Amino acid sequence: MVCAHVLLAAVRSFAEEAAAAPKTTYDEHVQPIFRQHCFTCHSDSDAKSDLRVDNYAAMLRGGASGDVIVAGDVDASRLWALVSHAESPEMPPDQDKLPDAELSTIKEWIAQGALENSGSIAKVKAKPKVELNVSVGAGKPEGPAAMPQGLSRQPVAPTARAAAVTAVAASPWAPVVAIAGQKQISLYHTDTAQLLGVLPFPEGTPFVLKFSRSGALLLAGGGRGGHSGKVVLFDVASGQRVAEVGDELDAVLAADVNDDHTQIALGGPKRNVRIYSVADGTLLFEIKKHTDWITSIEYSPDGVLLATGDRSNGLFVWEAATAREYQNLKGHALGVTSVAWRGDGNLLASASEDGTVKLWEMENGAQVKSFDAHGGGASCVAFSHDGRLATAGRDQLVKLWDANGAQQRAFDAFSDLALRCVFTHDDARVVGGDWTGEVRLWNVADGMLVAHLPPNPPTLQKVAEAELAKAHAAAAAAEQAAATAAALAESLAEKSAALARINEQLSALQAQAEQLSTERAALEQQAQEATAAAEAAAQTATAAQAAADSAQAEAAQATAASTTAQATAGP
């Protein structure tokens, strides 16, 4: 509240001072100076560098190099830098510097708010919320890449089911992917698939998400169809909004922020490309070349060029600093759905409803490659750091291509139209989303599914309930395991006792076996001795038999001899 009072007092003081001081106006004081020195080169008849100073409104629109007047800020006004000879080219050309009195009038006019006439009211320009200028250009930041820190993981708009995946973006240098949901953006860690935070987008549905070239900012553009649209820049680390531009009458369907965070280009159903200043939200340029909805916008990595595509196959490249047409790329038969610059800025890829992806070189605007990517239409194209491409299409597939447009892999098909795709920061994984709201994270090397990344993550209460349910389940499982362990222990004790009894019986049997073995050995010894005795007796019997047989023979011989003798002797 104190800050509000201080701000109000400052504004009131500024207004009072402005009211008290005599007004220096364009009509009364500045136009006569310009008429004398500047109309020859900067008027309706001859507007060099697209700059007119003979008309107040035309002058405030600026020229080819952008704004020349920043109301209330003399140092930021290029016109003052040129007429005061602080910068080149010095104005008026080939002349001495304007007289001090005239310079003082121009300076005072800018400082008072560049009023048109005595009835005009000075407008205090909005100051940027944060310093958005960066020195990293299109390259990797010198320090650690921005990672979300301490963001809330509570969904803004919890839903039972996810809607179609309208936008997906990956940080170029950190393991972070942003997924559009309903009035929110979910941030996931691409290495662990863990939810890092949820960013509110109360403006409506985010139809476009883009990380800045340094990865420090996340652009979200969207809104409500036929009602309103806006683009917001979030600080990736803190999740805070640092800038907002546009007050569109329809949803923003395409947008991007340039390399140094000074410009945001946006477009949508109104068919106009509008380029805004990030610092104060003023409209810098408006391009009215397209004849249908603007569907895709992307700055080149160095911020020099701006590519835009529309629903009726219009594809253009513009000079970002002047909004002048640089290339009109003709070749697609149907609407352009997506554009992407290769990392070196020399090649532009475009995807179309005609099913093709085309590659364009920027020196002459020539088409250097065209390949049929998806039957029924291609909905997205994205470059990796090493020049490979990922595409998504109506054939329900997300595909991987080499730098020459040769297909390397088609990931598992979705159940509906594949809408979005992007490489992760290390080119090791691809994220794809479809019409049903399913978002998948795949490995590039083997095509395996790593995880699902829902655009509608569960509320913290549901997460807590799920964790509590897991805890209860784990406790029940532990109790069951303990009961099972007790039963097993009891069974083990019984079996141990039985085993002990068996061991005792086994010991007794072993003793009996040993006794029997001893007795058997003795019996075998006795048997051997009996056998030996029997053999000896048999030998003795044999000898006795032989002796008996011999004696019997001798007796027979004696009998025979006796008989013979008797016979010989006669009666």
C-alpha positions in Angstrom: 0.0 0.0 0.0 2.9 2.4 0.8 4.4 1.7 -2.6 1.1 2.5 -4.3 0.9 5.8 -2.4 4.4 6.7 -3.4 3.8 5.8 -7.0 0.5 7.8 -7.0 2.3 10.8 -5.5 5.1 10.5 -8.1 2.6 10.4 -10.9 0.6 13.4 -9.4 3.8 15.3 -9.0 4.8 14.6 -12.6 1.4 15.7 -13.8 1.5 18.9 -11.7 4.9 19.8 -13.0 3.9 19.1 -16.6 0.8 21.3 -16.1 2.8 24.1 -14.6 5.5 24.2 -17.3 4.7 25.7 -20.7 4.0 23.0 -23.2 6.4 22.4 -26.1 4.4 20.8 -28.9 4.9 19.3 -32.3 2.4 21.6 -34.1 3.6 24.8 -32.6 7.3 24.4 -32.0 8.9 21.3 -33.6 7.2 21.1 -37.0 8.6 24.5 -38.1 12.1 23.2 -37.3 11.5 20.0 -39.2 10.0 21.9 -42.1 13.1 24.0 -42.5 15.6 21.2 -42.2 14.0 17.8 -42.7 10.9 17.8 -45.0 13.0 17.5 -48.1 14.1 13.9 -47.2 11.5 12.8 -44.8 8.0 13.7 -45.9 5.1 12.1 -47.8 6.8 12.8 -51.1 10.2 11.3 -50.2 10.3 9.3 -47.0 13.9 8.1 -46.9 14.4 5.1 -44.6 10.6 4.9 -44.4 10.6 7.9 -42.0 8.3 10.8 -42.2 8.5 13.8 -39.9 6.0 16.0 -41.7 3.1 14.1 -40.0 2.9 13.6 -36.2 1.4 10.1 -36.3 3.7 8.9 -39.1 6.7 10.1 -37.2 5.7 8.2 -34.0 5.4 5.0 -36.1 9.1 5.3 -36.8 11.1 4.2 -39.8 13.1 1.3 -41.2 15.2 1.1 -38.1 12.3 1.3 -35.7 11.1 4.0 -33.3 12.8 7.3 -33.5 10.9 9.0 -30.6 10.5 7.5 -27.1 8.2 10.0 -25.4 9.6 11.2 -22.1 13.0 9.6 -22.7 15.5 11.8 -24.6 18.4 9.4 -24.3 16.4 6.5 -25.8 15.2 8.6 -28.8 17.2 7.9 -31.9 16.1 11.2 -33.5 17.7 13.1 -30.7 20.9 11.1 -31.0 21.1 11.9 -34.8 20.2 15.6 -34.7 22.5 16.2 -31.7 25.3 14.4 -33.6 25.8 11.9 -30.8 25.4 9.1 -33.4 25.8 8.6 -37.1 24.4 9.4 -39.6 24.4 13.0 -38.4 21.3 14.9 -39.3 20.6 17.0 -41.2 23.1 15.4 -43.6 26.0 17.5 -45.0 25.0 20.4 -42.7 26.2 21.9 -39.4 24.5 20.8 -36.3 21.2 22.6 -35.6 21.3 25.8 -33.6 21.4 25.3 -29.9 18.0 26.9 -29.4 16.3 24.6 -31.9 18.1 21.6 -30.3 16.9 22.7 -27.0 13.3 22.9 -28.3 13.5 19.3 -29.7 15.0 18.0 -26.5 12.4 19.7 -24.3 9.6 18.5 -26.6 10.7 14.8 -26.2 11.3 15.2 -22.5 7.7 16.6 -22.0 6.2 13.5 -23.7 6.4 14.5 -27.4 3.1 16.3 -27.3 1.2 16.8 -30.6 -0.5 20.0 -29.6 -1.5 22.2 -26.6 -4.5 19.9 -25.9 -2.4 16.7 -25.7 -1.6 15.0 -22.4 1.8 13.5 -21.8 1.9 9.8 -21.6 4.4 8.2 -19.1 5.7 5.1 -20.8 5.7 1.9 -18.8 9.1 0.8 -17.6 10.2 -2.8 -18.1 9.6 -5.0 -15.1 13.1 -6.5 -15.3 16.2 -6.1 -17.3 15.7 -8.4 -20.3 18.8 -7.7 -22.4 21.1 -10.6 -22.6 24.6 -11.0 -24.0 24.5 -14.7 -24.9 22.8 -14.3 -28.2 21.7 -17.6 -29.8 24.3 -19.6 -27.9 24.6 -21.4 -24.6 24.7 -19.2 -21.5 28.1 -18.9 -19.9 26.8 -20.0 -16.4 24.4 -22.8 -15.4 21.3 -23.1 -17.6 18.1 -21.8 -16.0 16.2 -24.4 -14.0 12.9 -23.9 -12.1 13.5 -23.4 -8.4 10.8 -23.8 -5.8 7.8 -23.5 -8.1 4.4 -24.5 -6.9 3.3 -27.9 -8.2 -0.4 -27.2 -7.5 -2.5 -27.2 -10.7 -4.3 -24.0 -11.5 -7.2 -25.8 -13.2 -7.5 -29.4 -12.2 -9.2 -31.6 -14.8 -10.1 -35.2 -14.9 -9.0 -35.5 -18.5 -6.4 -33.6 -20.5 -7.4 -31.6 -23.6 -5.5 -31.7 -26.9 -1.9 -30.9 -26.6 -1.7 -27.4 -28.0 1.9 -26.6 -27.3 5.2 -28.2 -26.2 8.6 -26.5 -25.8 11.9 -27.7 -24.4 14.7 -25.6 -23.0 17.7 -25.6 -25.3 20.2 -26.0 -22.5 18.5 -27.5 -19.5 16.4 -30.7 -18.8 13.1 -28.9 -18.8 10.1 -29.3 -21.0 6.9 -27.1 -20.9 3.5 -28.5 -21.7 0.4 -26.5 -22.3 -2.7 -27.3 -20.3 -6.0 -25.7 -19.6 -5.1 -22.2 -18.2 -1.7 -23.5 -17.0 1.7 -24.7 -18.1 3.3 -27.8 -16.6 7.1 -28.0 -16.3 8.8 -31.4 -16.2 12.3 -32.6 -15.7 13.2 -34.6 -18.9 15.8 -36.8 -17.1 13.5 -37.9 -14.3 10.0 -37.1 -15.6 9.3 -35.4 -12.3 6.9 -32.4 -12.2 9.0 -29.2 -11.5 6.2 -26.7 -11.3 2.9 -25.3 -12.7 2.7 -21.8 -14.2 -0.7 -20.1 -14.2 -2.0 -18.8 -17.6 -5.4 -17.3 -16.6 -5.7 -15.7 -20.1 -7.0 -19.0 -21.4 -5.4 -21.8 -23.4 -1.7 -21.5 -24.3 -1.5 -22.2 -28.0 2.2 -21.5 -28.3 5.2 -22.1 -26.0 8.8 -21.0 -26.8 11.9 -20.9 -24.6 14.2 -18.0 -25.4 17.5 -18.8 -27.1 19.4 -18.6 -23.8 16.7 -20.7 -22.0 16.3 -18.0 -19.4 12.7 -17.1 -20.4 9.6 -19.0 -21.4 7.1 -17.4 -23.8 3.5 -18.4 -23.6 0.9 -17.1 -26.0 -2.8 -17.9 -26.2 -6.1 -16.7 -25.0 -9.8 -17.3 -25.7 -10.9 -17.8 -29.3 -12.8 -14.9 -30.6 -12.4 -13.0 -27.4 -8.9 -12.1 -26.3 -5.2 -13.0 -26.6 -1.9 -12.2 -25.0 1.8 -13.2 -24.8 3.5 -13.6 -21.5 7.2 -14.0 -20.7 8.0 -16.0 -17.6 11.4 -16.1 -15.8 12.2 -19.9 -15.9 14.0 -20.0 -12.6 11.5 -18.1 -10.5 8.3 -18.6 -12.5 7.5 -14.9 -12.3 6.0 -13.0 -15.1 8.5 -10.5 -16.4 6.7 -9.0 -19.4 3.3 -9.1 -21.2 2.5 -7.8 -24.7 -0.5 -7.7 -26.9 -4.1 -7.0 -26.2 -5.6 -9.1 -29.1 -9.2 -9.5 -30.0 -8.6 -13.2 -30.6 -6.4 -16.0 -29.3 -2.7 -15.8 -30.1 -1.8 -18.9 -32.1 1.8 -18.2 -32.9 4.5 -16.2 -31.3 8.2 -16.0 -30.5 10.8 -13.8 -28.7 14.0 -12.7 -30.4 17.5 -13.5 -29.4 18.1 -10.5 -27.1 14.6 -10.4 -25.6 13.7 -7.0 -27.1 11.0 -8.1 -29.5 8.0 -10.4 -29.5 6.2 -11.3 -32.7 2.7 -12.7 -32.5 -0.2 -13.7 -34.8 -3.5 -15.5 -35.0 -6.9 -15.5 -36.6 -6.7 -11.8 -37.3 -4.1 -12.6 -40.1 -1.7 -9.8 -39.0 1.7 -10.3 -37.6 2.4 -7.8 -34.8 5.8 -7.1 -33.4 5.9 -5.6 -29.9 8.6 -4.1 -27.8 9.3 -6.2 -24.7 10.5 -3.3 -22.7 7.3 -1.2 -22.8 4.8 -3.3 -24.8 4.5 -0.8 -27.6 3.6 -1.9 -31.1 6.7 -1.7 -33.3 5.5 -3.1 -36.6 2.4 -4.6 -38.1 2.6 -6.9 -41.1 -0.5 -7.3 -43.2 0.7 -9.6 -45.9 -0.9 -12.9 -44.8 -4.4 -13.8 -46.1 -5.3 -16.4 -43.5 -4.8 -17.3 -39.9 -1.2 -17.0 -38.7 -0.2 -20.5 -37.6 3.5 -20.3 -37.0 6.2 -17.7 -36.1 9.8 -18.1 -35.3 12.8 -15.7 -35.1 16.1 -16.9 -36.6 18.7 -17.9 -33.9 20.6 -14.6 -34.4 17.3 -12.5 -34.4 18.0 -11.1 -37.8 15.1 -12.8 -39.6 11.5 -13.7 -38.8 9.6 -16.6 -40.4 5.8 -16.7 -40.5 3.4 -19.2 -41.9 -0.4 -19.2 -42.4 -3.3 -21.5 -42.9 -3.5 -20.9 -46.7 0.1 -22.0 -47.5 1.6 -18.5 -47.1 5.2 -18.7 -45.9 7.3 -15.5 -45.6 10.6 -14.4 -44.1 11.0 -10.8 -42.8 13.8 -8.6 -41.7 13.2 -8.5 -38.0 14.6 -5.0 -37.5 12.4 -3.4 -40.2 9.6 -5.8 -40.9 10.4 -5.7 -44.6 9.8 -8.7 -46.7 13.0 -10.8 -47.2 11.7 -14.0 -48.8 8.4 -15.3 -50.1 8.7 -19.0 -50.0 6.3 -20.7 -52.4 6.0 -24.5 -52.5 3.5 -25.9 -50.1 0.1 -26.8 -51.5 -1.8 -26.5 -48.2 -1.6 -24.6 -44.9 1.8 -24.2 -43.1 1.5 -25.7 -39.6 5.0 -25.2 -38.2 8.3 -23.5 -38.9 11.7 -24.1 -37.3 15.2 -22.7 -37.8 18.3 -24.8 -37.8 20.8 -23.8 -35.1 23.1 -21.9 -37.6 20.2 -19.9 -39.0 21.0 -20.9 -42.6 18.2 -23.3 -43.0 14.4 -23.0 -42.4 12.2 -26.1 -42.1 8.4 -25.8 -42.7 5.7 -28.5 -42.1 2.4 -28.4 -43.9 -1.0 -30.0 -44.1 0.0 -31.3 -47.5 2.1 -33.9 -45.6 5.5 -32.6 -46.6 8.4 -31.0 -44.8 10.5 -28.6 -46.8 13.9 -27.1 -46.1 14.8 -23.6 -47.4 18.1 -21.9 -47.7 18.0 -18.2 -46.9 20.5 -16.6 -49.4 18.1 -17.0 -52.3 15.0 -18.5 -50.7 15.5 -21.8 -52.6 13.9 -25.0 -51.6 16.8 -27.5 -51.0 14.8 -30.5 -49.8 11.2 -31.7 -49.7 10.1 -35.0 -48.3 6.7 -36.7 -47.5 6.7 -36.8 -43.8 3.1 -37.8 -42.8 0.1 -39.1 -44.6 -2.8 -36.7 -44.1 -0.7 -33.8 -43.1 2.3 -32.8 -41.0 1.5 -30.8 -37.9 5.0 -30.0 -36.4 8.7 -29.9 -37.2 11.6 -29.3 -34.8 15.4 -29.2 -35.2 17.9 -30.8 -32.8 21.2 -29.2 -32.0 23.0 -31.4 -34.5 20.6 -30.8 -37.4 18.3 -33.8 -37.2 14.5 -33.3 -37.3 11.5 -34.5 -35.4 8.0 -34.3 -36.9 4.4 -35.1 -35.9 1.4 -35.7 -38.1 -2.1 -36.8 -38.7 -0.9 -40.4 -39.2 -0.7 -40.5 -35.4 3.1 -40.8 -35.5 6.1 -38.8 -34.3 9.1 -39.5 -36.5 12.9 -38.9 -36.4 14.8 -37.8 -39.5 18.4 -37.3 -40.3 19.7 -33.9 -41.6 19.0 -35.0 -45.2 15.4 -36.0 -44.6 15.9 -39.7 -44.4 13.7 -41.4 -41.8 15.6 -42.9 -38.9 12.7 -43.9 -36.6 9.0 -43.8 -36.1 8.0 -43.9 -32.5 5.0 -45.9 -31.2 1.8 -44.5 -32.7 -0.6 -42.4 -30.6 -4.3 -43.3 -30.5 -5.1 -40.0 -32.3 -3.5 -37.2 -34.3 0.0 -36.4 -33.3 0.1 -32.6 -32.8 3.4 -31.5 -31.2 7.0 -32.7 -30.9 10.4 -31.4 -29.7 13.9 -32.5 -28.8 15.2 -32.3 -25.3 18.2 -30.2 -24.5 20.7 -33.0 -25.0 19.0 -34.4 -28.2 18.8 -37.7 -26.3 15.0 -37.7 -26.0 11.9 -36.6 -27.9 8.6 -35.4 -26.5 5.4 -35.8 -28.4 1.8 -34.9 -27.7 -1.5 -35.9 -29.4 -5.2 -34.8 -29.8 -6.3 -36.8 -26.7 -3.9 -35.0 -24.4 -1.4 -37.8 -24.1 2.3 -36.6 -23.9 5.1 -39.2 -24.2 8.8 -39.0 -23.6 10.9 -41.4 -25.7 14.6 -42.3 -26.0 16.0 -41.4 -29.3 18.6 -44.2 -29.3 16.2 -47.1 -29.0 12.8 -45.6 -29.4 11.7 -46.9 -26.0 9.0 -45.1 -24.1 10.5 -43.5 -20.9 7.4 -41.8 -19.3 4.1 -40.0 -19.7 4.0 -36.3 -18.9 0.4 -35.3 -18.3 -0.7 -31.7 -19.1 -3.2 -32.0 -16.3 -1.1 -33.1 -13.3 -2.9 -34.2 -10.2 -3.5 -31.7 -7.4 -1.2 -31.8 -4.3 -4.1 -33.2 -2.3 -4.5 -36.0 -4.8 -0.7 -36.5 -4.7 -0.8 -36.6 -0.9 -3.8 -39.0 -1.0 -2.0 -41.2 -3.4 1.2 -41.2 -1.3 -0.9 -41.9 1.8 -2.6 -44.8 0.0 0.8 -46.0 -1.0 1.9 -45.7 2.6 -1.2 -47.6 3.8 -0.6 -50.3 1.1 3.0 -50.5 2.1 2.0 -50.9 5.8 -0.5 -53.5 5.0 2.0 -55.3 2.9 4.5 -55.0 5.7 2.0 -56.5 8.1 1.2 -59.3 5.7 4.9 -59.8 5.2 5.4 -59.9 9.0 2.6 -62.4 9.4 4.0 -64.5 6.6 7.4 -64.3 8.2 6.1 -65.4 11.5 4.3 -68.3 9.9 7.4 -69.2 8.1 9.4 -68.9 11.3 6.9 -71.2 13.1 7.0 -73.6 10.2 10.8 -73.4 10.2 10.9 -74.2 13.9 8.7 -77.2 13.4 10.7 -78.4 10.5 13.9 -77.8 12.5 12.5 -79.9 15.4 11.5 -82.6 12.9 14.9 -82.4 11.4 16.5 -82.7 14.8 14.4 -85.9 15.4 15.3 -87.2 12.0 18.9 -86.4 12.8 18.6 -88.3 16.1 17.0 -91.2 14.3 19.6 -91.0 11.6 22.3 -91.1 14.3 20.7 -94.2 15.9 20.4 -95.8 12.5 23.9 -95.0 11.8 25.0 -96.6 15.1 22.9 -99.7 14.3 24.3 -99.7 10.8 27.8 -99.6 12.3 26.9 -102.5 14.7 25.4 -104.5 11.9 28.4 -103.7 9.8 30.7 -105.0 12.6 28.5 -108.1 13.1 28.5 -108.7 9.4 32.2 -108.5 9.3 32.4 -111.0 12.1 30.0 -113.3 10.3 31.9 -112.9 7.1 35.1 -113.9 9.0 33.4 -116.9 10.5 32.0 -117.8 7.1 35.5 -117.6 5.7 36.9 -119.7 8.5 34.0 -122.3 8.1 34.6 -122.4 4.4 38.3 -123.0 4.9 37.5 -125.7 7.4 35.0 -127.3 5.0 37.6 -127.2 2.3 40.1 -128.8 4.6 37.6 -131.5 5.7 36.7 -132.1 2.0 40.3 -132.5 1.3 40.7 -134.9 4.2 37.6 -136.8 3.1 38.9 -137.0 -0.4 42.2 -138.4 0.9 40.4 -140.9 3.1 38.3 -142.0 0.2 41.3 -142.4 -1.9 42.9 -144.5 0.9 39.8 -146.5 1.3 39.6 -147.1 -2.4 43.2 -148.1 -2.4 42.7 -150.5 0.5 39.6 -151.9 -1.1 41.5 -152.5 -4.3 44.2 -154.2 -2.4 41.6 -156.3 -0.6 40.1 -157.2 -3.9 43.4 -158.2 -5.2 44.1 -160.3 -2.0 40.7 -162.0 -2.4 41.4 -162.7 -6.0 44.8 -164.1 -5.2 43.3 -166.3 -2.4 40.7 -167.6 -4.8 43.3 -168.3 -7.4 45.4 -170.1 -4.8 42.5 -172.2 -3.7 41.6 -173.1 -7.1 45.1 -174.1 -7.8 45.4 -176.3 -4.7 42.3 -178.2 -5.6 40.1 -180.1 -3.2 
